[in-house]
Amino acid sequence: MPTYRHDRLPGGSHYIRQTSWEDEAAGTIVNGASSAAGWLVGSGISGIRTLARNSQDRRLMRAATALEEASESEDDNAFLTLATDFSNRYPTLPDGHAALAQALQRKGRFDAAIRSLDEAVRLGLDETQARMARADIYDDAGKTGKAIQELSVLTRAENPEVRQISLLQRARLLMEIGDLSQALKDTNDAINTLPDEFAYVMRGHVYRRMGDLALSLEDYSRAIQLSPESPELLETRAEVYELLERTSEAQADRLAATAATVERQPATQRSASPVQTSAHLAPEGSPAEVTEHQTRPKTGSRGAVLFLVITGILCLIVGANVGAVWVAVLGIVMVLLGVAFGLGSNR
């Protein structure tokens, strides 16, 4: 089953991408250094735009805007070209060289990325930004020891978010070299610093690597309490339930994860499903044209239908596993009500 990486950027922004347990063998669901480094570089470019706006330098503002857009795209070649041009045109701006370092890193040119970052530091780049970016470059280059050194300094930062991200990222690297005891200490310190869902998930991964599935499950459950509608966390806990042979709970988590994923999708994607359009349900020979009101149920109705059906299925699973007939019957009733409600809302 798929797992997901949920990355947090300083300031509260998040993004999610699918990964696998093998890719996450280091034990983290938070890609601390890279996400923070990218955010800091983006913040620096935004700062250039502000400087340009205040000085009425439209040429600089256009160049910074194009650079920022390139840094957020997946076109590494375009990003490198724009970052090179920008740093050559504005050689005294440290954030331009920091952006160039990130562009070189994305192309796998790690030594050149470090040199560009060193130039940015010489020009006055913030130390936190420099160390976070340098740790990420060393990590990508396979220089784990150097990455740990940079992160170790950041674990003493005054900013709690920077400190927590650095602890979690260092724990991931420590797990890669097999130092599980220190990795566990880092995750405990991260929770003491900022006890959010990402820190608990990270410690859950550490316990999982140590073979303590019970403690791993407890931390995953704490993370889900803090983020109850997160499909990636539910999928992660479902994996541990399966390892513990608690099949019914794993199925319940996967059903809940599916429901949360559906609710997360834009309304246009949900309404495009064949089961949600009257044109697909109409008998042969009936008029093909229907109004938007006819083809798409109301959002509130869809949520109620989904709740009834999912809850009913869960009751069926639980009732069948524990031998509670009345629970299973209740599940059947809820599913039927959900189906009836769904058909009624589509009329």
Summary of the structure (lengths in Angstrom):
residues: 347
radius of gyration: 24.9
end to end distance: 36.7
largest distance: 74.8
contacts: 1146
relative contact order: 0.07
helix: 73%
strand: 3%
